[in-house]
Amino acid sequence: MTIQTNEIKILDQILLVDLSAIHLWTARKKLKAEMLEGKIPPADLASLGSMRVIDPEKLKPFEKIKRQAIKAVEECGVKFLGGYAVSQDKIQEVVDHLEALKTQFYDLKSNFLPNYNRWVSDWVNQGWEKVEWREAIRSSATPKAEVDAGLQFGYAACRVAPDGDKHLSSTLGGQVRGLADQLFAETADTAERLLETGLATRGHVTQNTLNTVRKMNAKLKGLMFLSSEVKGLSDHIEATLAALPTSGVVNGVQYGAVVTLISSLSTEESIKRLIKHLNIANGSDEVVAPAVEVQWPTEPAAPQEPVVEAVEAVEQAVEAPASPDAPVSEPVMAEIVPHASVAVDETVHTPAEAIESPVAVSPEPAPEPKVAKPAEETEPEPLPQAAGFWF
């Protein structure tokens, strides 16, 4: 089995972004037994079998920039082949962000290196309890040249294309097929973290939380070409968010809607269930006739009339024609760039909504009375209930 056409179309719309060239210097050296001298060093000096040779606060700005770089890619990309698959529509935005972070990184480095030796001396003279610990720091200090080489900010963005070998291309196709599931897993991870903040019992939700949901949906929307399921989920989230205010605290019924939405996104299994229900509601999996409730008159009436009126009410409910002004979707073709030769039809085909008509019940003709009995009346035969589906 080789790679499929739809998988090649997906590859044509993504770039692989690799951040493995971002390197940080840890400022740690292996902790040796002779450094202890029978006493355990404090946690700010040593932990997990290693010893710090400089104040860790000096390195936190570099760590922050690396986290920002990862966040910039994760907000619009999904993990893929050791890096991140980013839509070609978003790649320039991501690259611009990474370039800005790269500039900040090297500005920090240009300030860090001239002060390195002085900061090591300050750490040595911190006032540690044992002289042996101060000597251990001094002797373990990393040369400045090694620190310079250890602090680097690099990244790469490239196209991924299948190989001519059928086995290799099939392996790549399997990775592409897993992108949608990986996207759902990352969505569930974000939603679960929101629930862990106590959202379900707080009684209200802030715009900060809603902004997180909006970012989740922006990521789904930017990668909806991965599968029709991604698009359906994104449309549902967008419709829910559109009904919420864009400022202030949200509570009451709207708060309940937010909790329900985030709960349904908090696991991969619940996301799959939600998608299944959305497909059924849209008629893509099966068509379910709506329930039609017939109200019978409370007062006795003539034998035939209630039946006739009820049947007419049912027929009017289920035979109403669709609006002739309903919009018809038109195909949208993706822009063809030099590296891609496959046009992508992103048309969303929404099947017409079908309604199964309930069985019509014709009123039985009134029998010719042999003997008039005013005290007795014929009870109307009940109509069958139309099928209904709830979820």
Number of C-alpha atoms within 10 A of each C-alpha: 9 17 20 14 11 17 17 19 17 20 23 22 23 23 23 24 25 20 20 12 11 17 16 17 16 15 19 20 17 13 17 12 9 10 19 14 12 8 9 11 17 10 10 10 19 18 15 8 11 14 23 22 25 25 17 14 7 13 17 11 14 21 15 11 18 21 11 15 21 14 12 17 25 18 16 24 26 26 17 18 13 11 19 21 29 26 24 17 13 16 20 11 13 21 17 11 15 23 15 11 18 20 12 15 21 15 11 14 18 11 10 16 16 11 10 17 16 12 17 19 16 13 20 21 14 11 11 14 11 13 12 14 21 20 13 19 23 17 10 17 18 19 10 13 9 10 18 15 11 15 17 17 23 13 15 13 17 11 14 16 11 17 14 9 9 13 13 13 19 17 15 21 22 14 14 22 17 12 19 20 17 16 20 22 19 19 23 23 15 17 21 17 12 19 15 9 10 10 19 18 9 10 13 17 20 15 15 12 12 19 13 14 22 16 13 20 23 17 21 27 19 19 28 20 21 24 15 13 19 21 18 21 23 21 16 16 21 16 10 14 20 10 10 14 12 13 10 10 13 19 15 10 9 17 20 15 16 24 19 12 19 22 19 20 25 22 20 19 14 14 22 17 14 19 19 17 15 18 17 16 17 16 16 15 12 11 17 18 17 19 13 16 13 15 9 13 9 6 5 12 13 11 17 17 11 20 20 15 12 20 19 12 15 19 15 11 12 16 11 8 7 9 7 6 6 7 7 8 10 11 12 12 12 12 11 12 11 6 9 13 11 18 14 18 12 14 11 13 11 11 9 11 13 13 12 13 15 19 13 13 14 12 15 12 8 9 6 7 7 6 6 8 8 6 5 7 11 11 12 18 14 12 17 13 13 17 13 10 11 8 7
